[in-house]
Amino acid sequence: MNARTDDQKQQKATLISDVALNLFQEKPFAAISMNEIAKKSNVAKGTLFNYYKTKENIFMHLLLVGYENFFNQLLIELDERQLKTINELKSFLLKSTKNLIQNHFTLIKLNALRGPILENKASRDQTIQGRKDLYFVHEKLSKKIHDLFPKITIGQANKIFIIQSSVISGLINLSGLDSFNQEPINDELVNFKVNVFDDSIETFSFYLDGLLKDKE
């Protein structure tokens, strides 16, 4: 009975987080309220707080679980690909970056909110547990790369994915310098234009060239 109740609670928590994620794909974080999430989840607002104490908790959960799933998928792909050369590894990492931007852009947007917004009000206990779960998968992925290419330390492999997300999130934050409220200022700011996809791939590629040099 208890196990069944726990399953039901987990299903409800997942439903709530899925609703929040859908809303975040439609509007900015600041425009989403707990009232709206509760209404679209068909739960009372008081019940919602039994699952997530704050709005920031919901989105921190989405961020940590999202990256955990992304890294688990990379582990599966690494097992399937059986990379043999450093060039193959670089191609794999650049492909994963393209995939992250094209198919998981909401995850990148959440990552950009983590430091300045989410951590201010997210539950410490839930966040720490989520980070431990993410760290476990992150370490497995890094160790897999180290096993394939022993000259790359586990610490260096870890930083590959930290740098990957940092580059993309940083460029997102810097995009739009040539506009205000998404309206172009004038043509004189042309060199402030940022193409998140192209610039992320180029910058991350430069980083990998430096890191992977002589690692064959």
N, C-alpha and C positions, 0 to 999 in steps of 0.2 A: 504493500500500500504506500509506504514511504517513497519507494523507488518510483512508483507511478506518479506520485505527487511531485517529486523532484523533476521528472520528465516534463510534466505539465508546466511547471514553473520555468523550465528552460525554454520550452516552446513559446511561452508568453514573452519571456525576455528577448528571444530572437525576433518575434513578431514586432515588438516595440522598436528594436534597433533597426530592423528592416524598413519600417515606416519612416524613422528618422533619416536613414540613408536616402530613401527616395525623395524626401523633402529637401535634403541637402543638394541633391542633383538638380533641383528646380529653383532654389533660392539661396541667398547667403545665410551663413550660420546665425547672424544677429537677427534675421527676420523669422527664425523658427522659434516657436514657444513650446513649453511643456504642455500647455493647454491644447495646442494643435496636434502634437504628437499623441496625447491621450485620446483625443476625439477620433483621429484617424486609426488608432489602434483598437478602438471600441473598449477602452478601459476607463475607469474613473481616475481623475487626476490623483486622488489619494492612493489608489492602487498603483499607479505609475511610479510613485515615489518609493514604493516597497521594492521595486526592481532597480531603479536608478535614482539616487538621491538628488542628482542635478542633471541638467541638460548636458553639461560638459562630460559627465560620466558616460553618457550614452555614446558620445562621439569619440571619447578616448577609447572606449571598448571597440568601436568600429575600426579605429585606426590600428590598434594592436592586433586584433583578430585578422584584419585585412592583410597586414604585413605577414603575419604568421602563415596565412593561407598562401600568400604569394611566394614566400620562401619554401614552403612545402612543395609547391608546384615546380619550383626551380630544382629542388632535390630530385624529383621524379624525372625531370628532363635531363639532368646530369647523368642519372643512371641509364637512361635510354640512349643518350648520345655517345657515351664512352669517349670523351675527348682525348686526343693523343698529343696535340701540339699547343704551344702557347698562342699561336694565331687562331686556332680553333676556339680556345678559351676566350680570347678577346672578342671574337665574332659572337660567341654565345652570350657574353656579358653585354655587348652592345645591343644584341637582339632583345635581351631581357629589359634593357632600358627603353627601347622603342615600345615594347609590349606594356611596360609600366605607364608610359605617357599616353599611349593610344587607347589602352583598355582598362586602366586603373587610375585615371586622372583624378577621380574623386578621392582616392587614397592619398595622392600627392597633396591635394588641397587640404586634407585633414592634417597631414604631417606639417604643413606650413602653419596651422593653427595651434599645434601642440604646445610649443613654448610660451608664446605670448597670451594665449587664451585658455586652452583646455586645462592646463595644469593648475591654474589659479583656483578652480572650483571642483576639480575632479577628486573623487575619493582616493585617498592615499593607499588604502588597503587593496582596493580593486585594481588600481593602477600598478602597484608593485607586483601583484600576482600576474597580471597581464604581461608585464615586462619580463617576468621570470619565464613565462611560457614562450614568449617571443625569443628571448635569449637562448633558450634550449634549442629551438629550431635553427636560429642564426648560427649557433656553434656547430650544429650538425652540418649545415651547408658549408661553413668555413673549413671544417675538418675534411669534408669530401673534396674540396678544392685542393687542400694541402696534400691529401693522399694521392691525388692525381698528379700534382706538381709539387713535390717535396721542397723545392726551393722557395715556394711561397709559404710563409709561416701562417699559422692559424690566425694570429693577430693581424697580419697583412690582409688575409682573405676577409676577415671581419670588416676591416675598414673599407674594402671595396664597395660593400653595399651601403655603408654609412655615407660614403662620398657620393655614391650614385643618387641617393635620395636627397642629399644636401644640395647637390648641383641643380637638380630639377626644382626643388622647393625654393632655392635662392633665386633662380631665374624667374619663377612665377612671381615672387615678391617684387622683382625689379621690372617686370613687364608693365607696360602702360605708362612709363615715364613721359611719353610723348603725348599723353592725354590727361584729361581731368574728368572724373565720373564717366569714363569710357568715351568721351567726346574729344577728338583731336584738338590740340592747342593751336598749332600751325605747322607749316611745312619745314620750319627752321630746325625742328627737333628730330630730324630724320634719323640721326645716329643714336637716338635714345630707344629706337625700336628694338624689341627683343622677340625673337622667334623661339619659343620655349622648346619645341621639338628639335629643330636643327641645331640650336646653340647648346642644348643639353648633350646631344650626341657628340658634337664636336669637342666640347669641353671634357666630357667623360673619356672620350677616345684619347685625348692628350694625356690625361691622368693615367690611363691604362698603359700607354706607351712608356711612360716613365717607370711605373711600378713593375711591369712585366719584362723590362729589358734584362737580358741575360738570365731569365728564369727557366729557360728550356731544360 
